[in-house]
Amino acid sequence: DRIKTDIKIKTDSIQKDLILLKTLNY
């Protein structure tokens, strides 16, 4: 279970980074 939450946190942060990149591009 711990590994799953770890992966979820990582993917969440990656998505946030992608959103930040998109907003910066616009």
Contacts in CASP RR format, 6 or more apart in sequence:
PFRMAT RR
TARGET T0000
AUTHOR 0000-0000-0000
METHOD contacts of the structure
MODEL  1
DRIKTDIKIKTDSIQKDLILLKTLNY
END
